[in-house]
Amino acid sequence: MVMVEKDLEEPQDLDLLEMALCAAARTGKRVVVDLSMVDFFSSGVLDALLGAGRRGRAPLWLAGPLSPTALRRLELTAAAGLFHLTGSLREALTLATGQSGPAPAPNAR
């Protein structure tokens, strides 16, 4: 899993993202990218995500909720269909691993 905790605006941010995506793809497992804390991403970020999917030979799982701006970029570039988009990290991890995950903890009263 790759967690992105801010908008990636600096060149070194993009380099770090690409390194993280490459490392995740080398595991041979499905790659989940948490974009829930990202408001905007550039075409360079989109290229990195698309490249990682091609290298891993499987679409990435993008965990949201995605910001309206990020979702709009995916839709305008017709890239939304190239990823598995989910509403939460938990949903992405569950679907990507094919496991139901732990049961939620009961509310303490």
HUDADA-V826756 format. One record per helix or strand of 2 or more residues. SS is the DSSP state (H for helix, E for strand). FROM is the first residue (numbers start at 1). TO is the last residue. If there is no record, write none. Layout:
SS,FROM,TO ; SS,FROM,TO
This chain:
E,2,3 ; H,11,26 ; E,32,34 ; H,43,56 ; E,61,63 ; H,68,76 ; H,80,82 ; E,84,86 ; H,89,97
